[in-house]
């Protein structure tokens, strides 16, 4: 009868399984939290979704999916500044190309909703550099550029209106000054020229 020994390799594998089993459970829990958050997000329950994503991030603060989805839930709650901060952070990290494109797309949406039109245009352009075939991003870029053009026209028009308002105010002040001068003239006694008497008439 032979006795099988636990070889060194088997011992290492057994140790690795025992040591890393809690990490597998940990990762599974984190994925489950993200999945639950996604379910809440799809149901329109953005505050609840945010809570799930934040719980997932307590277990893995660098989880890109949890961060990205957290930014999406904040965006849906009109908390654009917070979403922008998260997405800008994600845009500076190494991720898959398609993920990076989505990050820039959503960053553009958050910036546009926050009335940061020029910055949103740049973000959409970054997304299209990565994924030139993304029609949604191309549409949003065109829309943002149209808004910027309208804003620029409004600025020109508003500048013209402001100049006209200033001219009107200046004219009004001049008119008021003239009225005051005329009023002063009325208050002073009129100096009548002497009327000719009958003797002076020839």
MDAnalysis code that builds the backbone (N, CA, C; Angstrom):
import MDAnalysis as mda
import numpy as np

u = mda.Universe.empty(606, n_residues=202, atom_resindex=np.repeat(np.arange(202), 3), trajectory=True)
u.add_TopologyAttr("name", ["N", "CA", "C"] * 202)
u.add_TopologyAttr("resid", np.arange(1, 203))
u.add_TopologyAttr("resname", ["UNK", "UNK", "UNK", "UNK", "UNK", "UNK", "UNK", "UNK", "UNK", "UNK", "UNK", "UNK", "UNK", "UNK", "UNK", "UNK", "UNK", "UNK", "UNK", "UNK", "UNK", "UNK", "UNK", "UNK", "UNK", "UNK", "UNK", "UNK", "UNK", "UNK", "UNK", "UNK", "UNK", "UNK", "UNK", "UNK", "UNK", "UNK", "UNK", "UNK", "UNK", "UNK", "UNK", "UNK", "UNK", "UNK", "UNK", "UNK", "UNK", "UNK", "UNK", "UNK", "UNK", "UNK", "UNK", "UNK", "UNK", "UNK", "UNK", "UNK", "UNK", "UNK", "UNK", "UNK", "UNK", "UNK", "UNK", "UNK", "UNK", "UNK", "UNK", "UNK", "UNK", "UNK", "UNK", "UNK", "UNK", "UNK", "UNK", "UNK", "UNK", "UNK", "UNK", "UNK", "UNK", "UNK", "UNK", "UNK", "UNK", "UNK", "UNK", "UNK", "UNK", "UNK", "UNK", "UNK", "UNK", "UNK", "UNK", "UNK", "UNK", "UNK", "UNK", "UNK", "UNK", "UNK", "UNK", "UNK", "UNK", "UNK", "UNK", "UNK", "UNK", "UNK", "UNK", "UNK", "UNK", "UNK", "UNK", "UNK", "UNK", "UNK", "UNK", "UNK", "UNK", "UNK", "UNK", "UNK", "UNK", "UNK", "UNK", "UNK", "UNK", "UNK", "UNK", "UNK", "UNK", "UNK", "UNK", "UNK", "UNK", "UNK", "UNK", "UNK", "UNK", "UNK", "UNK", "UNK", "UNK", "UNK", "UNK", "UNK", "UNK", "UNK", "UNK", "UNK", "UNK", "UNK", "UNK", "UNK", "UNK", "UNK", "UNK", "UNK", "UNK", "UNK", "UNK", "UNK", "UNK", "UNK", "UNK", "UNK", "UNK", "UNK", "UNK", "UNK", "UNK", "UNK", "UNK", "UNK", "UNK", "UNK", "UNK", "UNK", "UNK", "UNK", "UNK", "UNK", "UNK", "UNK", "UNK", "UNK", "UNK", "UNK", "UNK", "UNK", "UNK", "UNK", "UNK", "UNK", "UNK", "UNK"])
u.atoms.positions = np.array([
    [0.840, -1.166, 0.000],
    [0.000, 0.000, 0.000],
    [0.893, 1.239, 0.000],
    [0.612, 2.114, -0.945],
    [1.415, 3.326, -1.042],
    [0.707, 4.474, -0.320],
    [1.474, 5.285, 0.230],
    [0.937, 6.477, 0.907],
    [1.198, 7.672, -0.003],
    [0.146, 8.372, -0.310],
    [0.299, 9.567, -1.139],
    [0.641, 10.744, -0.245],
    [1.642, 11.432, -0.655],
    [2.055, 12.611, 0.083],
    [1.448, 13.859, -0.558],
    [1.194, 14.800, 0.240],
    [0.732, 16.089, -0.277],
    [1.961, 16.836, -0.770],
    [2.092, 16.892, -2.056],
    [3.282, 17.539, -2.606],
    [3.233, 19.039, -2.364],
    [4.372, 19.591, -2.565],
    [4.480, 21.031, -2.327],
    [3.502, 21.800, -3.222],
    [3.398, 21.417, -4.495],
    [2.487, 22.116, -5.409],
    [1.045, 21.999, -4.940],
    [0.654, 20.809, -4.514],
    [-0.712, 20.622, -4.040],
    [-0.963, 21.453, -2.788],
    [0.050, 21.536, -1.944],
    [-0.069, 22.310, -0.726],
    [-0.271, 23.793, -1.068],
    [0.482, 24.270, -2.030],
    [0.348, 25.683, -2.437],
    [-1.053, 25.940, -2.982],
    [-1.554, 25.042, -3.831],
    [-2.889, 25.240, -4.404],
    [-3.959, 25.216, -3.320],
    [-3.806, 24.272, -2.384],
    [-4.778, 24.186, -1.296],
    [-4.739, 25.450, -0.459],
    [-3.526, 25.942, -0.155],
    [-3.363, 27.156, 0.630],
    [-3.971, 28.345, -0.110],
    [-3.732, 28.418, -1.419],
    [-4.257, 29.521, -2.226],
    [-5.781, 29.535, -2.213],
    [-6.389, 28.372, -2.319],
    [-7.856, 28.305, -2.304],
    [-8.400, 28.751, -0.958],
    [-7.773, 28.289, 0.111],
    [-8.230, 28.673, 1.455],
    [-8.014, 30.163, 1.687],
    [-6.851, 30.662, 1.245],
    [-6.524, 32.069, 1.463],
    [-7.423, 32.991, 0.645],
    [-7.671, 32.665, -0.617],
    [-8.395, 33.565, -1.501],
    [-9.891, 33.318, -1.563],
    [-10.389, 32.311, -0.902],
    [-11.830, 32.052, -0.927],
    [-12.631, 33.262, -0.437],
    [-12.226, 33.902, 0.663],
    [-12.981, 35.085, 1.087],
    [-12.973, 36.189, 0.022],
    [-11.884, 36.311, -0.764],
    [-11.837, 37.331, -1.815],
    [-12.832, 37.015, -2.922],
    [-12.998, 35.716, -3.246],
    [-13.989, 35.355, -4.258],
    [-15.386, 35.709, -3.766],
    [-15.644, 35.439, -2.497],
    [-16.947, 35.782, -1.918],
    [-17.115, 37.286, -1.902],
    [-16.020, 37.966, -1.596],
    [-15.996, 39.425, -1.559],
    [-16.354, 39.991, -2.937],
    [-15.675, 39.469, -3.982],
    [-15.937, 39.935, -5.342],
    [-17.358, 39.599, -5.750],
    [-17.829, 38.448, -5.365],
    [-19.183, 38.044, -5.692],
    [-20.190, 38.991, -5.042],
    [-19.941, 39.365, -3.788],
    [-20.819, 40.280, -3.068],
    [-20.829, 41.650, -3.756],
    [-19.661, 42.107, -4.155],
    [-19.517, 43.389, -4.833],
    [-20.292, 43.391, -6.167],
    [-20.146, 42.304, -6.924],
    [-20.879, 42.184, -8.188],
    [-22.385, 42.140, -7.944],
    [-22.777, 41.464, -6.887],
    [-24.206, 41.371, -6.545],
    [-24.760, 42.754, -6.191],
    [-23.985, 43.533, -5.472],
    [-24.410, 44.894, -5.106],
    [-24.587, 45.755, -6.369],
    [-23.657, 45.623, -7.292],
    [-23.764, 46.381, -8.550],
    [-24.991, 45.916, -9.327],
    [-25.216, 44.608, -9.362],
    [-26.387, 44.068, -10.066],
    [-27.687, 44.603, -9.450],
    [-27.739, 44.626, -8.121],
    [-28.930, 45.161, -7.435],
    [-29.103, 46.649, -7.746],
    [-27.982, 47.364, -7.752],
    [-28.036, 48.783, -8.111],
    [-28.559, 48.985, -9.514],
    [-28.120, 48.130, -10.442],
    [-28.594, 48.220, -11.825],
    [-30.093, 47.963, -11.921],
    [-30.570, 46.988, -11.148],
    [-32.021, 46.716, -11.134],
    [-32.800, 47.939, -10.666],
    [-32.309, 48.570, -9.579],
    [-32.981, 49.767, -9.059],
    [-32.920, 50.895, -10.080],
    [-31.777, 51.013, -10.745],
    [-31.604, 52.067, -11.757],
    [-32.620, 51.891, -12.887],
    [-32.754, 50.659, -13.366],
    [-33.685, 50.374, -14.457],
    [-35.134, 50.626, -14.058],
    [-35.428, 50.527, -12.753],
    [-36.777, 50.802, -12.258],
    [-36.986, 52.293, -11.976],
    [-35.946, 53.084, -12.225],
    [-36.059, 54.523, -11.980],
    [-35.860, 54.919, -10.527],
    [-35.370, 53.997, -9.716],
    [-35.135, 54.264, -8.291],
    [-33.661, 54.646, -8.117],
    [-33.338, 55.875, -8.499],
    [-31.946, 56.299, -8.597],
    [-31.268, 56.488, -7.244],
    [-32.007, 56.916, -6.248],
    [-31.425, 57.078, -4.904],
    [-31.045, 55.707, -4.347],
    [-31.915, 54.723, -4.517],
    [-31.628, 53.369, -4.051],
    [-30.467, 52.768, -4.832],
    [-30.439, 53.016, -6.136],
    [-29.333, 52.523, -6.966],
    [-28.014, 53.122, -6.479],
    [-28.038, 54.415, -6.193],
    [-26.841, 55.082, -5.673],
    [-26.336, 54.383, -4.408],
    [-27.252, 54.042, -3.517],
    [-26.864, 53.386, -2.261],
    [-26.166, 52.055, -2.534],
    [-26.682, 51.257, -3.474],
    [-26.047, 49.982, -3.807],
    [-24.657, 50.187, -4.392],
    [-24.515, 51.159, -5.283],
    [-23.206, 51.401, -5.897],
    [-22.203, 51.873, -4.840],
    [-22.664, 52.702, -3.921],
    [-21.757, 53.184, -2.856],
    [-21.331, 52.023, -1.946],
    [-22.246, 51.103, -1.687],
    [-21.891, 49.927, -0.878],
    [-20.864, 49.073, -1.612],
    [-21.025, 48.928, -2.908],
    [-20.047, 48.163, -3.693],
    [-18.679, 48.849, -3.636],
    [-18.689, 50.173, -3.638],
    [-17.433, 50.917, -3.608],
    [-16.745, 50.855, -2.251],
    [-17.497, 50.598, -1.191],
    [-16.835, 50.426, 0.109],
    [-16.012, 49.147, 0.106],
    [-16.426, 48.178, -0.698],
    [-15.677, 46.924, -0.795],
    [-14.541, 47.019, -1.799],
    [-14.715, 47.794, -2.858],
    [-13.650, 48.004, -3.844],
    [-13.763, 49.433, -4.377],
    [-13.044, 50.377, -3.764],
    [-13.153, 51.794, -4.146],
    [-12.747, 52.096, -5.587],
    [-12.008, 51.182, -6.221],
    [-11.552, 51.421, -7.592],
    [-12.384, 50.686, -8.638],
    [-13.522, 50.158, -8.259],
    [-14.350, 49.410, -9.204],
    [-14.951, 50.373, -10.225],
    [-14.483, 50.265, -11.459],
    [-14.907, 51.196, -12.507],
    [-16.401, 51.107, -12.809],
    [-16.925, 49.896, -12.795],
    [-18.361, 49.745, -13.078],
    [-19.196, 50.439, -12.014],
    [-18.825, 50.244, -10.754],
    [-19.577, 50.862, -9.666],
    [-19.470, 52.390, -9.747],
    [-18.281, 52.889, -10.050],
    [-18.096, 54.345, -10.170],
    [-18.897, 54.913, -11.335],
    [-18.796, 54.232, -12.474],
    [-19.510, 54.682, -13.669],
    [-21.020, 54.698, -13.423],
    [-21.531, 53.618, -12.821],
    [-22.966, 53.528, -12.570],
    [-23.405, 54.509, -11.487],
    [-22.535, 54.754, -10.514],
    [-22.829, 55.760, -9.491],
    [-22.979, 57.132, -10.152],
    [-22.072, 57.453, -11.054],
    [-22.155, 58.737, -11.777],
    [-23.467, 58.820, -12.557],
    [-23.873, 57.707, -13.162],
    [-25.135, 57.698, -13.921],
    [-26.330, 57.935, -13.007],
    [-26.306, 57.339, -11.813],
    [-27.429, 57.532, -10.891],
    [-27.448, 58.970, -10.362],
    [-26.281, 59.558, -10.145],
    [-26.213, 60.956, -9.702],
    [-26.718, 61.888, -10.805],
    [-26.352, 61.577, -12.034],
    [-26.818, 62.366, -13.180],
    [-28.349, 62.366, -13.234],
    [-28.941, 61.198, -13.038],
    [-30.403, 61.081, -13.080],
    [-31.080, 61.846, -11.946],
    [-30.325, 62.118, -10.882],
    [-30.855, 62.903, -9.763],
    [-30.539, 64.397, -9.923],
    [-30.035, 64.771, -11.098],
    [-29.657, 66.159, -11.400],
    [-28.527, 66.663, -10.513],
    [-27.697, 65.756, -10.055],
    [-26.524, 66.116, -9.253],
    [-25.311, 66.085, -10.185],
    [-25.313, 67.067, -11.094],
    [-24.368, 67.054, -12.204],
    [-22.924, 67.243, -11.761],
    [-22.674, 68.132, -10.795],
    [-21.293, 68.366, -10.354],
    [-20.651, 67.089, -9.821],
    [-21.408, 66.332, -9.026],
    [-20.879, 65.083, -8.471],
    [-20.613, 64.068, -9.581],
    [-21.543, 63.974, -10.528],
    [-21.364, 63.045, -11.653],
    [-20.134, 63.437, -12.473],
    [-19.975, 64.738, -12.706],
    [-18.825, 65.230, -13.485],
    [-17.520, 64.857, -12.794],
    [-17.443, 65.064, -11.472],
    [-16.207, 64.735, -10.742],
    [-15.841, 63.263, -10.892],
    [-16.824, 62.389, -10.768],
    [-16.552, 60.949, -10.885],
    [-16.127, 60.600, -12.302],
    [-16.850, 61.108, -13.292],
    [-16.549, 60.766, -14.690],
    [-15.203, 61.347, -15.140],
    [-14.869, 62.531, -14.655],
    [-13.551, 63.089, -14.992],
    [-12.445, 62.209, -14.409],
    [-12.667, 61.732, -13.188],
    [-11.695, 60.816, -12.594],
    [-11.556, 59.537, -13.398],
    [-12.684, 58.986, -13.814],
    [-12.653, 57.757, -14.617],
    [-11.997, 57.978, -15.978],
    [-12.189, 59.159, -16.549],
    [-11.617, 59.427, -17.877],
    [-10.087, 59.449, -17.827],
    [-9.524, 59.643, -16.652],
    [-8.069, 59.676, -16.499],
    [-7.475, 58.333, -16.107],
    [-8.313, 57.293, -16.027],
    [-7.811, 55.969, -15.667],
    [-7.754, 55.083, -16.903],
    [-7.007, 54.019, -16.791],
    [-6.910, 53.066, -17.892],
    [-8.124, 52.139, -17.878],
    [-8.901, 52.183, -18.940],
    [-10.042, 51.285, -19.081],
    [-10.081, 50.802, -20.522],
    [-11.002, 49.885, -20.804],
    [-11.174, 49.420, -22.182],
    [-11.628, 50.593, -23.043],
    [-11.307, 50.540, -24.335],
    [-11.656, 51.647, -25.233],
    [-13.147, 51.952, -25.223],
    [-13.978, 50.949, -25.302],
    [-15.419, 51.198, -25.359],
    [-15.900, 51.829, -24.055],
    [-15.319, 51.386, -22.931],
    [-15.680, 51.998, -21.652],
    [-15.308, 53.475, -21.646],
    [-14.125, 53.797, -22.147],
    [-13.637, 55.173, -22.174],
    [-14.559, 56.031, -23.038],
    [-15.010, 55.487, -24.150],
    [-15.932, 56.214, -25.016],
    [-17.233, 56.523, -24.281],
    [-17.758, 55.524, -23.579],
    [-18.994, 55.728, -22.805],
    [-18.795, 56.752, -21.696],
    [-17.620, 56.713, -21.071],
    [-17.318, 57.673, -20.011],
    [-17.347, 59.090, -20.574],
    [-16.674, 59.300, -21.690],
    [-16.663, 60.643, -22.296],
    [-18.063, 61.065, -22.757],
    [-18.826, 60.117, -23.271],
    [-20.195, 60.426, -23.700],
    [-21.019, 60.925, -22.510],
    [-20.997, 60.162, -21.414],
    [-21.778, 60.560, -20.237],
    [-21.233, 61.827, -19.595],
    [-19.921, 62.005, -19.636],
    [-19.330, 63.239, -19.124],
    [-19.840, 64.427, -19.941],
    [-19.905, 64.249, -21.261],
    [-20.456, 65.308, -22.114],
    [-21.894, 65.630, -21.744],
    [-22.688, 64.592, -21.484],
    [-24.093, 64.818, -21.091],
    [-24.186, 65.592, -19.786],
    [-23.364, 65.210, -18.805],
    [-23.398, 65.884, -17.504],
    [-22.944, 67.334, -17.637],
    [-21.894, 67.557, -18.415],
    [-21.415, 68.927, -18.625],
    [-22.459, 69.776, -19.338],
    [-23.100, 69.198, -20.343],
    [-24.125, 69.934, -21.086],
    [-25.308, 70.274, -20.182],
    [-25.720, 69.335, -19.358],
    [-26.827, 69.581, -18.430],
    [-26.454, 70.619, -17.382],
    [-25.155, 70.768, -17.144],
    [-24.660, 71.749, -16.174],
    [-24.337, 73.085, -16.847],
    [-24.764, 73.246, -18.114],
    [-24.573, 74.456, -18.915],
    [-23.096, 74.766, -19.170],
    [-22.245, 73.730, -19.185],
    [-20.839, 73.874, -19.538],
    [-20.703, 73.380, -20.978],
    [-21.206, 74.189, -21.893],
    [-21.373, 73.744, -23.279],
    [-20.035, 73.475, -23.966],
    [-19.084, 74.389, -23.843],
    [-17.793, 74.199, -24.518],
    [-17.105, 72.927, -24.025],
    [-17.153, 72.705, -22.720],
    [-16.523, 71.510, -22.158],
    [-17.227, 70.233, -22.626],
    [-18.557, 70.307, -22.760],
    [-19.297, 69.128, -23.228],
    [-18.913, 68.789, -24.668],
    [-18.720, 69.807, -25.480],
    [-18.324, 69.588, -26.877],
    [-16.986, 68.852, -26.924],
    [-16.047, 69.279, -26.100],
    [-14.734, 68.627, -26.068],
    [-14.865, 67.171, -25.623],
    [-15.726, 66.922, -24.660],
    [-15.926, 65.555, -24.168],
    [-16.543, 64.668, -25.251],
    [-17.531, 65.193, -25.963],
    [-18.126, 64.417, -27.063],
    [-17.086, 64.124, -28.142],
    [-16.229, 65.102, -28.436],
    [-15.178, 64.884, -29.437],
    [-14.230, 63.778, -28.985],
    [-13.895, 63.773, -27.688],
    [-13.030, 62.706, -27.159],
    [-13.684, 61.339, -27.324],
    [-14.991, 61.271, -27.074],
    [-15.709, 60.005, -27.240],
    [-15.667, 59.550, -28.698],
    [-15.846, 60.485, -29.612],
    [-15.857, 60.135, -31.038],
    [-14.463, 59.769, -31.550],
    [-13.419, 60.301, -30.934],
    [-12.062, 59.899, -31.322],
    [-11.844, 58.410, -31.025],
    [-12.467, 57.947, -29.948],
    [-12.334, 56.544, -29.556],
    [-13.289, 55.658, -30.348],
    [-14.529, 56.130, -30.516],
    [-15.555, 55.347, -31.217],
    [-16.255, 56.242, -32.244],
    [-15.639, 56.398, -33.429],
    [-16.188, 57.310, -34.442],
    [-17.578, 56.913, -34.952],
    [-17.982, 55.688, -34.745],
    [-19.273, 55.228, -35.256],
    [-20.431, 55.435, -34.293],
    [-20.209, 56.105, -33.185],
    [-21.252, 56.277, -32.168],
    [-22.202, 57.413, -32.586],
    [-23.353, 57.029, -33.126],
    [-24.312, 58.016, -33.622],
    [-24.932, 58.852, -32.506],
    [-25.140, 58.266, -31.337],
    [-25.708, 59.031, -30.217],
    [-24.782, 60.178, -29.825],
    [-23.490, 59.877, -29.750],
    [-22.522, 60.915, -29.390],
    [-22.444, 61.971, -30.485],
    [-22.486, 61.546, -31.732],
    [-22.439, 62.495, -32.847],
    [-23.658, 63.435, -32.800],
    [-24.817, 62.888, -32.489],
    [-26.036, 63.699, -32.374],
    [-25.886, 64.708, -31.228],
    [-25.401, 64.230, -30.071],
    [-25.246, 65.116, -28.915],
    [-24.230, 66.222, -29.188],
    [-23.175, 65.874, -29.920],
    [-22.170, 66.877, -30.288],
    [-22.803, 67.957, -31.165],
    [-23.580, 67.533, -32.153],
    [-24.244, 68.507, -33.036],
    [-25.198, 69.398, -32.232],
    [-25.918, 68.797, -31.313],
    [-26.856, 69.555, -30.479],
    [-26.108, 70.572, -29.608],
    [-25.004, 70.147, -29.002],
    [-24.218, 71.053, -28.148],
    [-23.633, 72.195, -28.967],
    [-23.170, 71.888, -30.183],
    [-22.610, 72.940, -31.043],
    [-23.686, 73.945, -31.449],
    [-24.897, 73.464, -31.688],
    [-26.011, 74.355, -32.018],
    [-26.329, 75.268, -30.824],
    [-26.329, 74.698, -29.622],
    [-26.573, 75.506, -28.421],
    [-25.500, 76.575, -28.249],
    [-24.249, 76.206, -28.511],
    [-23.158, 77.162, -28.387],
    [-23.319, 78.294, -29.396],
    [-23.724, 77.944, -30.610],
    [-23.945, 78.957, -31.646],
    [-25.078, 79.901, -31.242],
    [-26.173, 79.332, -30.732],
    [-27.296, 80.161, -30.293],
    [-26.894, 81.063, -29.136],
    [-26.098, 80.513, -28.232],
    [-25.631, 81.306, -27.090],
    [-24.750, 82.454, -27.569],
    [-23.913, 82.162, -28.565],
    [-23.035, 83.185, -29.123],
    [-23.847, 84.280, -29.809],
    [-24.880, 83.863, -30.561],
    [-25.748, 84.847, -31.222],
    [-26.490, 85.682, -30.190],
    [-26.920, 85.025, -29.131],
    [-27.624, 85.736, -28.057],
    [-26.689, 86.748, -27.404],
    [-25.417, 86.329, -27.207],
    [-24.452, 87.252, -26.614],
    [-24.266, 88.478, -27.496],
    [-24.154, 88.245, -28.824],
    [-24.015, 89.371, -29.754],
    [-25.250, 90.254, -29.703],
    [-26.409, 89.626, -29.746],
    [-27.670, 90.365, -29.708],
    [-27.811, 91.102, -28.379],
    [-27.472, 90.402, -27.300],
    [-27.577, 91.020, -25.974],
    [-26.619, 92.190, -25.853],
    [-25.410, 92.037, -26.451],
    [-24.463, 93.160, -26.435],
    [-25.048, 94.346, -27.179],
    [-25.664, 94.066, -28.346],
    [-26.302, 95.140, -29.125],
    [-27.439, 95.784, -28.351],
    [-28.240, 94.947, -27.690],
    [-29.352, 95.474, -26.885],
    [-28.826, 96.286, -25.713],
    [-27.706, 95.836, -25.133],
    [-27.134, 96.565, -24.011],
    [-26.637, 97.934, -24.478],
    [-25.982, 97.960, -25.650],
    [-25.536, 99.237, -26.194],
    [-26.721, 100.155, -26.461],
    [-27.808, 99.598, -27.000],
    [-29.010, 100.391, -27.275],
    [-29.612, 100.910, -25.969],
    [-29.640, 100.050, -24.955],
    [-30.154, 100.465, -23.642],
    [-29.322, 101.605, -23.071],
    [-27.986, 101.492, -23.219],
    [-27.114, 102.552, -22.715],
    [-27.369, 103.851, -23.474],
    [-27.554, 103.752, -24.814],
    [-27.828, 104.941, -25.625],
    [-29.163, 105.554, -25.228],
    [-30.174, 104.692, -25.021],
    [-31.493, 105.178, -24.599],
    [-31.406, 105.884, -23.255],
    [-30.636, 105.312, -22.355],
    [-30.492, 105.916, -21.025],
    [-29.791, 107.271, -21.126],
    [-28.773, 107.329, -21.983],
    [-28.053, 108.591, -22.192],
    [-28.988, 109.649, -22.770],
    [-29.796, 109.235, -23.770],
    [-30.756, 110.166, -24.373],
    [-31.778, 110.626, -23.345],
    [-32.217, 109.704, -22.518],
    [-33.204, 110.040, -21.492],
    [-32.613, 111.043, -20.499],
    [-31.338, 110.864, -20.145],
    [-30.695, 111.804, -19.235],
    [-30.579, 113.188, -19.867],
    [-30.236, 113.214, -21.165],
    [-30.154, 114.499, -21.862],
    [-31.516, 115.187, -21.897],
    [-32.567, 114.395, -22.211],
    [-33.919, 114.969, -22.241],
    [-34.312, 115.504, -20.873],
    [-33.977, 114.739, -19.847],
    [-34.315, 115.151, -18.485],
    [-33.567, 116.439, -18.130],
    [-32.313, 116.523, -18.554],
    [-31.520, 117.718, -18.276],
    [-32.114, 118.928, -18.995],
    [-32.535, 118.721, -20.239],
    [-33.165, 119.816, -20.990],
    [-34.466, 120.244, -20.315],
    [-35.263, 119.265, -19.871],
    [-36.519, 119.595, -19.179],
    [-36.243, 120.395, -17.914],
    [-35.203, 120.004, -17.184],
    [-34.865, 120.726, -15.958],
    [-34.434, 122.151, -16.272],
    [-33.662, 122.307, -17.365],
    [-33.230, 123.653, -17.755],
    [-34.431, 124.511, -18.153],
    [-35.372, 123.898, -18.874],
    [-36.581, 124.639, -19.266],
    [-37.401, 125.004, -18.039],
    [-37.453, 124.106, -17.086],
    [-38.195, 124.362, -15.848],
    [-37.551, 125.515, -15.089],
    [-36.226, 125.536, -15.066],
    [-35.512, 126.625, -14.398],
    [-35.809, 127.952, -15.096],
    [-35.871, 127.923, -16.406],
    [-36.163, 129.141, -17.167],
    [-37.555, 129.655, -16.829],
    [-38.516, 128.773, -16.638],
    [-39.885, 129.184, -16.326],
    [-39.970, 129.812, -14.945],
    [-39.151, 129.324, -14.047],
    [-39.217, 129.823, -12.676],
    [-38.586, 131.206, -12.539],
    [-37.653, 131.542, -13.424],
    [-37.057, 132.872, -13.365],
    [-38.052, 133.872, -13.944],
    [-38.131, 135.090, -13.319],
    [-39.073, 136.083, -13.856],
    [-38.670, 136.475, -15.272],
    [-39.661, 136.559, -16.081],
    [-39.394, 136.937, -17.459],
    [-39.023, 138.405, -17.501],
    [-38.018, 138.713, -18.238],
    [-37.647, 140.104, -18.428],
    [-38.304, 140.555, -19.725],
    [-39.271, 141.388, -19.525],
    [-39.999, 141.860, -20.700],
    [-39.294, 143.082, -21.262],
    [-39.305, 143.071, -22.529],
    [-38.755, 144.260, -23.156],
    [-39.790, 145.380, -23.013],
    [-39.316, 146.555, -22.830],
    [-40.290, 147.642, -22.690],
    [-41.149, 147.765, -23.940],
    [-42.417, 147.900, -23.680],
    [-43.356, 148.054, -24.784],
    [-43.329, 149.532, -25.238],
    [-43.403, 149.665, -26.484],
    [-43.369, 151.077, -26.917],
    [-44.673, 151.797, -26.494],
    [-44.502, 152.945, -26.017],
    [-45.653, 153.794, -25.658],
    [-46.134, 154.494, -26.921],
    [-47.384, 155.022, -26.906],
    [-47.878, 155.678, -28.125],
    [-47.014, 156.834, -28.580],
    [-46.353, 157.500, -27.646],
    [-45.537, 158.634, -28.050],
    [-44.338, 158.187, -28.842],
    [-43.885, 156.948, -28.518],
    [-42.676, 156.493, -29.190],
    [-42.984, 156.005, -30.601],
    [-44.240, 155.814, -30.858],
    [-44.567, 155.341, -32.200],
    [-44.508, 156.516, -33.159],
    [-43.994, 156.308, -34.285],
    [-43.960, 157.396, -35.234],
    [-44.803, 157.119, -36.452],
])
